[in-house]
Amino acid sequence: MKTIQDFIKEINGSAELQNAIKAIKDKDALAEFLKKNDVEGTVEDFGKALKVQSEGEMTDNDAEAIAGGRWEWFCDITNYFWGTDL
């Protein structure tokens, strides 16, 4: 099984996973997506990890990823499920 943090890194590096996560419309579908991708943790754990990541210090790699649009999925999913505007 993958940790949520490892899966977030995997999503950041995969346009396919980013597109798949953008298409998720409810928490049940997100739970199924996490299960399908062998991720250890709940939808709530995933949300907490995204929130912690968004509130922490931004590294140069994070800034580059955001500037390149690779975190668009991250903003979409956190806003959709947890009402967090980034």
C-alpha positions as CSV (number, residue, x, y, z in Angstrom):
1,M,0.0,0.0,0.0
2,K,1.0,3.6,-0.7
3,T,1.0,6.4,1.9
4,I,-1.2,9.4,1.1
5,Q,1.9,11.6,0.9
6,D,3.5,9.2,-1.6
7,F,0.3,9.2,-3.7
8,I,0.2,13.0,-3.7
9,K,3.7,13.0,-5.1
10,E,2.7,10.4,-7.7
11,I,-0.3,12.6,-8.7
12,N,1.9,15.6,-9.1
13,G,4.1,13.7,-11.6
14,S,1.2,12.2,-13.6
15,A,-1.1,14.0,-16.0
16,E,-3.2,10.9,-16.2
17,L,-3.8,10.8,-12.4
18,Q,-4.5,14.5,-12.3
19,N,-7.1,14.2,-15.0
20,A,-8.7,11.2,-13.3
21,I,-8.9,13.1,-10.0
22,K,-10.4,16.1,-11.6
23,A,-13.2,13.9,-12.9
24,I,-14.2,12.8,-9.4
25,K,-17.6,14.2,-8.4
26,D,-18.2,12.9,-4.9
27,K,-16.5,11.5,-1.8
28,D,-17.5,8.0,-2.6
29,A,-15.8,8.2,-6.0
30,L,-12.7,9.6,-4.3
31,A,-12.7,6.8,-1.8
32,E,-12.9,4.3,-4.7
33,F,-10.1,6.1,-6.5
34,L,-7.9,5.9,-3.5
35,K,-8.7,2.2,-3.0
36,K,-8.1,1.5,-6.7
37,N,-4.7,3.1,-6.5
38,D,-3.8,1.1,-3.3
39,V,-3.6,4.2,-1.1
40,E,-3.7,3.6,2.7
41,G,-6.1,6.1,4.3
42,T,-9.5,7.6,4.1
43,V,-10.9,10.4,2.1
44,E,-10.7,12.6,5.2
45,D,-7.1,11.6,5.7
46,F,-6.4,12.6,2.1
47,G,-8.1,16.0,2.6
48,K,-6.1,16.6,5.8
49,A,-2.9,15.7,4.0
50,L,-3.7,18.2,1.2
51,K,-4.6,20.9,3.7
52,V,-1.3,20.4,5.6
53,Q,0.6,20.4,2.3
54,S,-1.1,23.6,1.3
55,E,-0.5,25.4,4.6
56,G,3.2,24.4,4.9
57,E,6.2,26.1,3.6
58,M,6.4,26.1,-0.1
59,T,9.6,24.7,-1.6
60,D,11.1,25.8,-4.9
61,N,9.8,22.6,-6.5
62,D,6.3,23.3,-5.2
63,A,6.4,26.8,-6.6
64,E,7.6,25.5,-10.0
65,A,4.8,22.9,-10.0
66,I,2.2,25.5,-9.3
67,A,3.6,27.9,-11.9
68,G,3.5,25.1,-14.4
69,G,-0.1,24.3,-13.6
70,R,0.6,20.8,-12.3
71,W,-1.3,21.5,-9.0
72,E,-4.5,22.5,-10.7
73,W,-5.9,19.1,-9.7
74,F,-4.9,19.9,-6.1
75,C,-6.8,23.2,-6.0
76,D,-9.8,21.7,-7.7
77,I,-10.1,18.7,-5.4
78,T,-9.5,20.6,-2.2
79,N,-12.0,23.3,-3.1
80,Y,-14.6,20.8,-4.3
81,F,-14.5,18.5,-1.3
82,W,-13.3,20.7,1.5
83,G,-14.2,24.2,0.5
84,T,-10.6,25.3,0.6
85,D,-9.7,28.1,-1.9
86,L,-6.0,28.1,-2.6
